[in-house]
Amino acid sequence: MSETLRAPAAPAAAAPPPTPGQILRRRILGHWSLMGGLAVLGLILLLAVLAPLVAPDDP
């Protein structure tokens, strides 16, 4: 049996370096305490915006 010789595959193109936005996003998403704080802050903000719908009458 004869083996066929193949040309070596072209090296894969290197991925472009991450943009500053991608670096920042990766760093922010890596901090679980920051994400938890942002979630709590977002919930408080959402409740403040929706307060007239939740309690339409004065106490």
Backbone torsions as a table, in degrees:
resi	resn	phi	psi	omega
1	MET	NA	139.6	178.5
2	SER	-106.2	140.2	178.7
3	GLU	-95.5	137.4	176.4
4	THR	-88.7	138.1	179.0
5	LEU	-91.0	132.8	178.5
6	ARG	-107.9	149.3	175.2
7	ALA	-73.1	143.6	179.1
8	PRO	-60.9	142.6	-179.3
9	ALA	-65.8	146.9	178.0
10	ALA	-67.2	139.5	179.6
11	PRO	-63.0	143.3	-179.9
12	ALA	-64.9	141.9	179.0
13	ALA	-66.2	136.5	-179.9
14	ALA	-67.2	141.3	179.2
15	ALA	-67.2	144.2	177.9
16	PRO	-65.4	151.2	-179.9
17	PRO	-64.8	150.4	-178.7
18	PRO	-65.7	146.1	178.7
19	THR	-77.0	162.0	178.0
20	PRO	-57.4	-35.3	177.9
21	GLY	-64.5	-39.9	179.1
22	GLN	-67.7	-38.4	178.0
23	ILE	-64.0	-45.5	-179.9
24	LEU	-62.6	-44.6	-179.9
25	ARG	-60.7	-42.9	-179.6
26	ARG	-64.9	-39.6	179.8
27	ARG	-68.4	-41.3	-179.6
28	ILE	-66.7	-45.0	-178.1
29	LEU	-68.5	-18.3	178.8
30	GLY	-80.4	-15.9	-179.2
31	HIS	-97.2	101.0	-175.6
32	TRP	-68.9	-33.0	179.5
33	SER	-68.2	-37.0	176.5
34	LEU	-65.0	-42.6	179.2
35	MET	-65.2	-38.5	177.2
36	GLY	-65.0	-42.2	178.1
37	GLY	-64.1	-40.3	177.8
38	LEU	-66.4	-35.1	178.0
39	ALA	-65.9	-43.4	178.8
40	VAL	-65.0	-44.5	178.7
41	LEU	-61.5	-40.9	177.8
42	GLY	-64.3	-38.8	178.0
43	LEU	-65.3	-42.8	178.1
44	ILE	-63.2	-43.0	179.4
45	LEU	-63.6	-42.0	179.0
46	LEU	-63.2	-42.4	178.2
47	LEU	-66.0	-35.9	178.3
48	ALA	-66.4	-39.1	179.7
49	VAL	-70.3	-38.2	-177.4
50	LEU	-90.7	4.7	-177.7
51	ALA	-55.4	-43.4	178.2
52	PRO	-60.9	-29.0	178.3
53	LEU	-80.0	-32.9	-178.2
54	VAL	-74.9	-42.8	-179.0
55	ALA	-132.0	84.6	-176.1
56	PRO	-72.1	-21.6	-178.9
57	ASP	-99.6	148.5	174.5
58	ASP	-69.7	147.9	179.7
59	PRO	-71.5	NA	NA
